[in-house]
Amino acid sequence: MRLLIVTQYFWPENFRINDLAAELVRRGHQVTVLTGLPNYPEGDVFPRFRADPKSFARYEGVDIVRVPMTPRKKGSLRLVINYLTFAISASTVGLWKLRGKKFDAIFTYAPSPVTVGIPAAVVRAAKRAPMAFWVQDLWPETLEAVGVIRSPMILRAVGMLVASIYSRCDLILAQSHSFIPQIRKYASRNARVEYFPGWAESLFDMQHAVAASEVPEKPDTFNILFAGNIGVAQDFPAILAAAKELKDHSHIRWLIVGDGRMGEWVAEEIKSHQLEDCVLMLGRHPLERMPAFFKHAQALLVSLKDEPIFSMTIPSKLQSYLAAGIPVVAMLNGEGASVVQDSGAGLACPAGDHEGLAAAVLQLSRMPLKDREAMGARGLAVSAREFDRNTLIARLEAWFERLREGKSREAP
C-alpha cells in the first residue's frame, strides 16, 4: 500500500512513529512521512540537521517530506506558534510538496498537539484518501491539566477544533481503553473508534546490551531509572520529594535519562537540595541507547501528575519498561497503574504520592533478587500478551486494508 504518515515529530527526534514507519516499509509498503524540522525537546533545530538537511530526507526506506516551521524554543507563546506554524505550513507547503502523489491511506500520529490533524484533514480532502488518527494525548483536557490553558472560552474553542478534526477521520485509534469514552464526546455518533496501544520498539534486546559508560560505577547501589520527557506531566516535584525522603539511604540512586521543558528546574532543585550524590541527570540520548542505560537499573520509574485525564493514559514508556524485564515503579493513577499492579510487574503508588513512591523504592531495594527477577519476568509476559509489536502492527495493516477497500467501493 501507498501510505502517508502525518506527524509533527519524526526522526531524528525520538518517537515511536519512527519504528512504525520503518516496520511498514519492511513489510512491503511505500511510506511517505510529512513532518517538520527536528527540534524536540530542546526547542532548537538540531545542529546536524542544519548542517546537512539532505542527509535526513530518508529513514530506513521512508521518504521524508519536511516543511518549514518555527522551533519550540522556550515559553508557552513560542510553543503555540510552533504548533500553529507546523499546521499551516504542512497544510500549504506540505500539500504542494506532495503534488502528484497518490495514497491508499493516511495515518496521523497525534501526541500533543492535536493541531497535527489540520494538515492531515487537508491532505485527506485533496488526495481523497481515508485517514486513521492515532490519539496519544487527549485535548483539550491535557491542556487544562498541565496548566497551559485555563480560560474556559479557549478550552471550548479547542474542543470545537478537536470535534472538527475527529469528524474528518475514517478511523480513530485510542492508546488506552479509557480514552475511548473521552474521544466519543467529540467524535460523531457513528465514528469508528478502536483500542490501539503502543509497544516496545524492537531494539529493546536487553540480553545483548552493553551497560552505558556515562553512568558512574558505584558498587552495591540500587539504581532507579527514569527515561523520557522531563515535563510538567511527569510530576518531577513529587519525584524529587521522594528522592529527598530517601537521601540518607546511600545505596539508592536515581538516574534521569532525558530532557524537556522542566530540565533546568530539575537541575536547580537537585543542586539546591544537595541531591547531587543520589540524583544524576544523564542528558538526552538516542532511543537505540536506552537498553545500555537500562542495564544499570534495578527498577524503572514511570510517573504522571495527579489529574483525571492522566489516569486514562498508558504512558508510552511503560511498554518499553515491561519489555526490558526490569521491575517497574509506577507513581500513577488509573489504567497505567492497573497494568503494573494486575500483572505483578512492579509496585505502584497513587499519582503525586511522594511518600508512597519512596516506600515502594525502598521496598524494592530490600527485596531479594529472585523476587525482583520474578517481577521482571511477569513484565515480559504481559508485554508479549498485551503489547506485542508484530501483532499490533499486523492489526494496523488490516485496518489500512479495510480503509482502502472501503474507499474503493465509494469510488464511481
C-alpha positions in Angstrom: 0.0 0.0 0.0 1.0 3.6 -0.5 0.8 5.2 3.0 1.2 8.7 4.1 2.1 9.4 7.7 1.4 12.9 9.0 3.3 13.7 12.2 4.9 16.9 13.7 7.7 14.7 15.2 9.9 12.3 13.3 13.5 11.0 13.2 16.0 12.2 14.3 13.6 13.0 17.1 12.8 10.0 19.3 9.2 8.9 18.9 7.5 5.5 18.4 6.3 6.6 15.0 9.9 6.2 13.7 9.7 2.5 14.5 6.3 2.1 13.0 7.2 3.8 9.7 10.4 1.7 9.3 8.5 -1.5 10.0 5.8 -0.7 7.5 8.5 -0.3 4.8 10.0 -3.7 5.9 6.5 -5.2 5.4 6.5 -4.0 1.7 4.6 -0.7 1.9 5.6 2.6 0.3 5.7 5.0 3.2 6.0 8.8 3.0 6.2 11.0 6.1 5.0 14.6 6.2 6.7 16.3 9.1 8.5 19.4 10.3 12.1 20.3 11.3 13.6 18.3 14.2 13.7 20.5 17.3 12.2 18.4 20.1 12.8 18.6 23.0 15.4 21.3 23.3 13.4 23.7 21.2 16.2 24.5 18.6 16.6 22.8 15.2 19.2 20.1 15.6 22.6 21.4 14.5 23.4 18.3 12.5 20.2 18.7 10.5 21.0 22.4 9.8 24.5 21.3 8.6 23.2 18.7 6.2 19.4 18.6 5.8 19.6 16.4 2.7 21.0 13.5 4.7 17.7 13.5 6.7 15.5 13.0 3.6 15.2 9.2 4.1 15.0 6.9 7.1 15.0 3.1 6.8 13.4 3.3 3.3 10.9 6.0 4.3 10.6 9.1 2.1 10.5 12.2 4.3 8.8 15.5 3.2 9.7 18.3 5.6 8.1 21.7 5.9 9.3 25.0 7.5 8.1 25.8 11.0 9.0 27.9 14.0 11.0 25.9 16.5 9.6 25.4 20.1 12.3 27.5 21.9 11.1 28.3 25.4 7.8 29.7 26.8 4.2 29.0 26.1 3.8 31.6 23.4 6.6 30.1 21.4 5.1 26.6 21.8 1.7 27.8 20.5 3.5 29.4 17.5 5.4 26.2 16.9 2.1 24.2 16.8 0.4 26.7 14.5 3.2 27.2 12.1 3.6 23.5 11.5 -0.2 23.1 11.0 -0.3 26.0 8.4 3.0 25.0 6.7 2.1 21.3 6.4 -1.4 22.3 5.0 0.1 24.5 2.3 3.7 23.9 1.6 3.3 20.2 2.5 0.4 19.8 0.2 2.4 21.4 -2.6 5.3 19.1 -2.0 3.0 16.1 -2.1 1.6 17.1 -5.5 1.3 14.2 -7.9 1.5 11.6 -5.2 -1.4 9.2 -4.5 -2.0 7.4 -1.2 -4.2 4.5 -0.2 -4.4 5.6 3.4 -3.3 8.4 5.7 -2.1 7.7 9.2 -1.9 10.6 11.6 0.3 10.3 14.7 -1.2 12.6 17.4 0.6 13.2 20.6 0.3 16.9 21.6 -0.6 18.9 19.6 -3.9 17.8 18.2 -3.4 20.5 15.5 -1.4 17.9 13.5 -4.9 16.8 12.5 -5.4 20.0 10.5 -2.9 19.3 7.7 -3.9 15.6 7.8 -7.5 16.6 7.1 -6.4 19.0 4.3 -4.4 16.2 2.7 -7.2 13.7 3.1 -9.6 16.0 1.3 -7.1 16.8 -1.5 -5.9 13.2 -2.0 -9.3 11.6 -1.4 -7.6 9.0 0.8 -9.1 7.6 4.1 -7.5 8.7 7.3 -6.7 6.9 10.6 -5.9 9.1 13.6 -3.9 7.7 16.5 -4.7 9.6 19.6 -1.8 9.7 22.1 -3.0 12.7 24.1 -6.5 14.0 24.9 -7.1 17.6 24.0 -8.4 20.0 25.5 -8.2 18.0 28.8 -4.4 17.8 28.8 -4.0 21.5 28.2 -6.0 22.2 31.3 -4.3 19.5 33.3 -0.8 20.9 32.8 -1.9 24.5 33.2 -1.2 25.6 29.6 -4.7 27.0 29.2 -7.2 27.9 32.0 -9.7 30.0 30.1 -13.0 28.1 29.6 -13.6 30.0 26.4 -10.3 28.9 24.9 -10.8 25.4 26.1 -14.2 25.3 24.4 -12.7 26.6 21.2 -10.0 23.8 21.3 -12.8 21.3 21.9 -14.6 22.5 18.8 -11.3 22.1 16.8 -11.0 18.5 18.2 -14.5 17.7 17.1 -13.9 19.1 13.7 -10.8 17.0 13.2 -12.4 13.8 14.6 -15.3 14.3 12.2 -12.9 14.1 9.3 -11.4 10.8 10.4 -12.4 7.4 9.0 -10.9 5.6 11.9 -9.8 6.9 15.3 -7.4 4.8 17.4 -7.1 5.2 21.2 -3.9 4.4 23.0 -5.8 3.2 26.1 -9.3 1.8 26.8 -10.1 4.8 29.0 -9.5 7.2 26.0 -12.5 5.8 24.1 -15.3 7.4 26.1 -13.5 10.7 26.0 -12.9 10.5 22.3 -16.6 9.8 21.7 -17.5 13.1 23.5 -16.1 14.9 20.5 -16.5 12.4 17.7 -19.6 11.9 15.6 -22.1 9.3 16.7 -21.1 6.8 14.0 -17.4 7.4 14.4 -15.3 4.2 14.4 -13.1 4.2 17.5 -10.7 1.3 18.2 -8.2 0.5 21.0 -4.7 0.5 19.7 -1.9 0.7 22.4 1.8 1.3 21.9 4.6 -1.3 22.0 8.2 -1.7 22.8 10.5 -0.9 19.9 12.4 -4.0 18.5 15.7 -2.6 19.7 14.8 -3.4 23.4 17.0 -6.5 23.4 18.5 -6.4 26.9 20.4 -9.7 26.6 22.9 -8.2 24.1 23.0 -4.6 25.5 26.3 -3.3 27.0 26.0 -1.0 30.0 26.3 2.7 29.3 29.7 4.2 30.2 28.0 7.5 31.1 26.7 6.1 34.4 29.4 6.3 37.1 30.1 2.9 38.7 29.1 2.7 42.3 29.2 -0.8 44.0 26.2 -2.1 45.9 23.9 0.6 44.5 20.1 0.2 43.8 19.5 2.3 40.7 16.0 3.5 39.9 15.9 5.0 36.4 13.6 7.4 34.7 13.8 7.7 30.9 12.0 10.2 28.7 10.5 13.6 28.7 11.2 15.9 31.7 8.0 17.8 31.6 5.1 19.1 33.8 3.0 16.0 33.3 5.7 13.7 34.8 5.5 15.4 38.2 9.1 15.9 39.0 8.4 17.8 42.2 7.0 14.6 43.6 9.9 12.5 42.3 12.4 14.8 43.9 10.5 14.9 47.1 10.8 11.1 47.2 14.5 11.4 46.5 14.8 13.7 49.5 12.9 11.2 51.6 15.5 8.6 50.8 18.6 10.8 50.8 20.0 9.1 53.9 19.7 5.7 52.2 23.1 5.9 50.5 22.6 2.7 48.5 19.6 4.3 46.5 20.5 6.3 43.4 18.1 8.0 40.9 19.2 8.1 37.3 17.4 10.5 34.9 17.9 10.0 31.2 16.2 12.5 29.0 15.4 16.2 28.6 12.5 18.5 28.5 10.9 21.8 29.4 11.5 21.3 33.2 15.0 20.0 32.8 16.7 23.2 34.1 14.3 23.4 37.0 15.1 19.8 38.0 18.8 20.5 37.8 18.4 23.6 40.0 16.4 21.6 42.6 19.0 18.9 42.7 21.7 21.4 43.5 19.7 23.5 46.0 18.7 20.4 48.0 22.1 18.9 47.7 21.0 15.8 46.0 23.9 15.5 43.6 25.1 12.3 45.1 21.8 10.4 44.8 20.1 12.0 41.7 22.1 12.0 38.4 20.9 13.8 35.3 22.5 11.9 32.4 21.1 14.0 29.5 19.2 13.1 26.3 20.4 10.1 24.3 19.1 8.4 21.1 16.4 5.7 21.6 18.7 3.0 20.5 21.0 3.7 23.5 18.2 3.2 26.1 18.9 -0.5 26.6 22.5 0.4 27.6 21.2 2.7 30.3 18.5 0.2 31.4 21.4 -2.2 32.1 22.3 -0.1 35.1 18.7 -0.2 36.5 17.3 -2.3 39.3 13.9 -0.6 38.8 12.3 1.7 36.1 10.2 4.7 37.1 7.1 5.9 35.3 5.0 8.8 36.7 2.2 11.2 35.8 0.6 14.1 37.7 -2.5 13.6 39.8 -5.0 14.7 37.2 -8.1 12.9 36.0 -7.0 13.0 32.4 -3.7 11.2 33.2 -5.5 8.4 34.9 -6.8 7.4 31.5 -3.3 7.3 29.9 -0.9 4.4 29.5 2.4 6.3 29.3 4.2 5.3 26.2 7.4 4.4 28.1 5.6 1.7 30.1 5.6 -0.8 27.2 9.4 -0.4 26.8 9.9 -0.8 30.5 7.9 -4.0 30.6 9.8 -5.4 27.6 13.1 -4.7 29.4 12.2 -7.4 32.0 13.0 -5.0 34.9 10.6 -4.2 37.8 8.5 -1.1 37.3 7.7 1.5 39.9 4.6 3.4 38.9 3.5 6.7 40.5 0.3 6.7 38.6 -3.5 6.5 38.8 -5.9 4.6 36.6 -5.1 2.4 33.6 -1.3 2.7 33.6 -1.1 1.7 37.3 -3.5 -1.2 36.7 -1.2 -2.6 34.0 1.6 -2.8 36.6 -0.4 -4.0 39.5 -2.6 -6.5 37.8 0.4 -8.1 36.0 2.6 -8.1 39.1 5.4 -6.5 37.1 6.3 -4.0 39.8 4.9 -1.7 42.5 2.5 1.2 42.2 1.5 4.1 44.4 -1.0 6.9 43.7 0.0 9.8 41.5 1.6 12.7 43.4 2.3 10.4 46.5 6.0 11.1 47.1 5.9 9.2 50.3 4.3 6.2 48.6 7.0 6.4 45.9 9.8 6.5 48.4 8.3 3.5 50.3 7.9 1.5 47.1 11.6 2.2 46.0 12.8 1.3 49.5 10.7 -1.9 49.5 12.1 -3.0 46.1 15.7 -2.2 47.2 15.3 -4.6 50.1 13.6 -7.3 48.1 15.5 -10.5 47.3 16.9 -10.6 43.8 14.9 -13.6 42.9 11.7 -11.7 43.7 12.7 -8.8 41.6 13.6 -11.1 38.7 10.1 -12.7 39.0 8.6 -9.2 38.7 10.6 -8.6 35.6 9.6 -11.9 34.1 5.9 -11.0 34.7 6.5 -7.7 32.9 7.9 -9.6 29.9 4.9 -11.9 29.9 2.3 -9.0 29.9 4.4 -7.3 27.2 4.2 -10.3 25.0 0.5 -10.9 25.7 -0.9 -7.3 25.5 1.6 -5.2 23.7 3.3 -7.5 21.2 4.7 -5.3 18.4 4.1 -7.7 15.5 0.5 -8.4 16.5 -0.3 -4.7 16.9 1.3 -3.6 13.6 -0.4 -6.5 11.8 -3.7 -5.3 13.2 -3.0 -1.8 11.9 -2.2 -3.2 8.4 -5.6 -4.9 8.4 -7.3 -1.7 9.3 -5.4 0.1 6.5 -6.6 -2.6 4.1 -10.2 -2.2 5.2 -10.0 1.6 4.8 -8.6 1.2 1.2 -11.3 -1.3 0.3 -14.0 1.0 1.7 -12.7 3.9 -0.3 -12.6 1.7 -3.4 -16.2 0.8 -3.0 -17.1 4.5 -2.7 -15.3 5.4 -6.0 -17.5 5.9 -9.0 
